Amino acid sequence: MTNPVRVALIGSGRMGSFHGRTLAQRLPGVHLAVIADPAPGAAGKLAAELAVDPAPAARAVTDPAEVFADPDVDAVVIAAPARFHTDLVVAAAAAGKDTFCEKPMALSLADADRALAAVRDAGTLLQIGFNRRFAADWHAARGLLDSGDLGTPRQIRSLTRDPGGFDPSRVAPGTIFNETLIHDFDTLRYLNPGARAVRVFATATATVEPDWRDRGLQDTATVLVEFDNGAVGIAEACFEAAYGYDVRGELFAAGGMATMGDGRSTGLVFSHTGGRSVSTARSDQELLDAAYVAELAAFTAAVRRRAAAPGAERNPAIADGTDARAALEIALAAAESVRTGRAVRLDGVTGAGA
């Protein structure tokens, strides 16, 4: 493929706008061709903001079906709300479009299987937006595993703490597992390659908005995941951290330990009369900017490679639909564990959704 990879973006909200900017302005050899969003004027507004001369502005549409019907679109990036992901993945596959889908791919195992079947039948590429695989610290830790320097994993920890400011009335049941900790569940698997999660125990409550606890809000959670190779993972999340956006990890293995992330926005340490202070990142897009760009760079490179050589080997950092299903299975088991107060074996998870 010598021409630019022509990509369509579905969804122009917070994450869609960020991905749109990456596709339009930060990836050589990539052209943002179409933006689809059902909200009147939303796609056109983003297209105008991202237009860069001499390239033509992206075509704005309200119906994603126009994206799937466009023969000039090589690939699709899905950044719509989570409840629409499965149907969009299935439609993209049916249209023969390689697809990048923000997490989660699905909210039930039945939908996950439906998406996997569609992609398998179509023979298209599906990449899931598990960005930590492309963050430098996490990528380096996986490299230490792959080289054998770290040895066999024993204990793995992954945490996500958001900067707050959320509306509790808009948080759907299971969100902390399906849309926040889903990253951490994938991270535990990424840093324990080849192992399978077998049992999950979780606790969750509302500590940020305790008045909403009786209405089912879960804004703080801790999950223990046991793997079949004996390693144990711990995933933590909270919807509010007073100091900013916090993503960290620790991998303790037979040959040593790797720690990932410290939340700093720069390496600067300011020493002053009151002590020492550092600046911390205030959003995921600030802290993980390079990872978000790298995952789309990997996706578009894979699209280009597959066009040139359909049997091209997959980048091992890329999370596919099977990875998305495995992380969702842990998420659903965690939600079930909270409901029942018991550890849940993954071979007994029904997958109806949280």
Helices and strands as residue ranges (DSSP letters): E 5-10, H 14-21, I 22-26, E 30-36, H 42-50, E 59-61, H 64-69, E 75-78, G 82-84, H 85-94, E 98-101, H 109-122, E 126-128, G 131-134, H 136-147, E 153-161, G 168-170, H 175-175, I 176-180, H 181-190, E 197-205, G 210-215, E 220-227, E 232-238, E 246-253, E 256-260, E 264-272, E 275-280, H 284-287, H 289-308, H 321-340, E 344-345, G 346-348
